[in-house]
Amino acid sequence: MSVYITSTGHHLPGAPVDNDRIEEVLGRVHGKPSRLKRRILASNGIRTRHYAIDADHRTTISNAGMAALAGRDCLEQGYVPDTRLDLLSVATSQGDLVLPGFGSMVQAELGLPDLELNTSHGICSSSMMALKAAFTALKADEHDNALVIASELASRLFKASRYEAAGALADFDAEFLRWMLSDGAGALLLETRPRGLCFRIDWIRGISHADAFPVCMSVGRPKAGEDRESWQDYPTYAEAEAAGALLIRQDVRLLDSLVKLGVDGLLRLIDEGRVVVDEVDHLLCHYSSHHFRGRIFEMLTQAGAAIPEEKWYTNLYTRGNTGCASLFIMLDEFRRTQAPAEGDTVLCFVPESGRFNNVYMHLTVIKEDAP
Amino acid sequence: MSDRITTPEGRECLQGLMRIWFDFERRLGRVPVIQRLERGRFTLEDHRRLLRHLRQQVVEGARWITRGASSFDRDYAEVRSMVIGHAKEEHRDYEMLEADYVAAGGEHAAIVGGQRNAGSEALHAFMMYRASQPNPVDLIGAMWIIEGLGQKMAGDWARRIDEATGGDGAWTRFMRYHGEHDDAHLDKLYVLVDRACRGEADRRAILRTARVVARLYALQLEEVDHDDAA
C-alpha cells in the first residue's frame, strides 16, 4: 500500500512584517529597543514573517483558527469531501488551551464530522510525528485518507509584557527565540491513491536523542538556579511568571549538537541504503536560521555526503520560522512554485532542538496514470 | 576538507568514523562527570580529579604512537613518517597537564603517583596491543577519537570548566593547547584515511578500533567517579 500527499495548504496571518517592524508588533521590553535583535536577525537571515497578534497585542486569529484555514485551503485543492475524511492528525507546540488536545479544537473549527483524531505534542518535530501517525494508519489499511495539520502561534509568548512580568532584562537564552519564531499553519492531505502530480511518501524516520542531551528549548522551566523544576511547582501561576518560568528559552550553546545529530542521522540513512546522496533532487530542510544551513552543509561536505546547494529549497527567509508548521508551509510553496518533475526525489529533514529529535522523510514525485 | 579523501573506500570509512564519533559524544553526555560539566555543577575538585585520571593515560600516549610507528613496514613508509611526526608533537604534553593540576591547587606528587583507573588500564592495554600488530592501520580509528576529544576539550570543556570553577585559563592550558592545532591535525587524519584505508578489511579494522577506543575512553571517564585509588 502506497501513501500519497495529494494536496497541500497553508495559512499565514496578516501582512508580512519586515525586520524594522517586529518591535512595533511585539513591543519594546521596558520601553527600550532590543540590543540583541540586529545580531540575531543577521544570523538567521529571516527578512519577513507573519504574526497573529497586532501592535495592541490583540490576537487576530487563534491557533486553532489558523490550523482550520490551512486545512480548508488544503481540502479545497483536493478531491476528498469533508464527510469522507477518515483521520485528522494535528500538531502544535502550544494550543490556545492547555486542555483539551489541540486536535479537538481544530476539528470543531473545521466542522469535520465523525473522524478519528490524533494530536501530537512537541516542538518542531511534532508535525512530522503527526504525519507519521497518519502515514502508518494509511499503510496499515486502517484508513483511506487523512488530513494532517501543523500550526503555531508563538508570538503570544513574545509580547513585551511577558518579559516585563518576568522582572529585569531577559537573559540571552530567553530573548533569542523572540527574533526567530513567528506564526502560521500548513496542511497536507494524505490518500492511498495518487492524484495528478503528487508526492508518494517513501518513508518517514525519526531518531530521538533525549537520553543523551539536556533540554535545549523549553517553556515552563525556571531559569538555572531556581530550586523548582516546573512552572506548575509554584504556589501560583503569577509567581511562576515572575520567576521567568513561563518564558520560552533556548540554550544556544547546545545547538551545535543538533547539527551533528542531524548529520549523524543522515549518515545512518545513507548506511541503511535509504538515502543515496547523488539521487536526491530536492532537499527541504527546516533549519531555524541561515547560520545553521552553513554548519549543516559544511559538515556534510566534510563527510563527503554534501547535497549541492542548488538542490536546497526553503522559504524560511520570507515566511519565517513557524516551528512545527515550517516544513508543511515549505512543502506547500515548493509544490506550487517549483514545479517538481515526475520521478524527482525530495528529502525532507526536520531537526528539533527541544530535546533533540530529528525526523527525515523521503518523497518521490508521482504522476497519476491517465484513466 | 573532504577533497583530501579521494577513494570511495576512504569516503565510506570517513562517514563511519563520523558516526562513531557522534555516538561517542552521546555516550559522553551520559557520563556523570561530563553531565556535571555540561550542567555547570562542576567543581575545582572535579577538575583535579579529572586531570588526575586523564594524566595516567596521557602519559602513556606517546608509547603506543611510537610503537605503532615502528610496526609499519616499508609499504607504509609515508604513513610511518606521519605517525612519528604526530608522536613528536605530543609526547611531552602530559607535563602541561600536570602543571594545570598544580595550578588548580593539586600536589604534583599526587598526580605523578596516581594509578590508572579500570578504563585507563583497558584503553592502554588495547592500544599497546593494537600498536604491536604488523601495519596497524586501524590506529587511525584510535587517533580519530583521541584527536576529536582533544578538539572537544579545547572548544567546549575548557570554557565550561573555567566558567564553573571561576578560572582564568590557568588550569585549562592542556585542554586549550589541543585546539590550537585543530585543522592541521584533522587534515593529517584525512590524508591518513586516504592513504592507509586501502580496502574493506582496512575500513572494518579502522572502524572497529575507533569503536573500541571510544567505548574504553568513555569507561575511563566513567571511572573518574568510581575509582578513588587514582
Interface residues (C-beta under 8 A of the other chain):
Chain A: H209 D211 A212 F213 P214 A224 S257 K260 L261 V263 D264 L267 R268 I270 D271 T301 Q302 A303 G304 A305 A306
Chain B: M1 S2 I5 R11 L14 Q15 G16 M18 R19 F22 D23 E25 R26 R27 G29 R30 E38 R39 G40
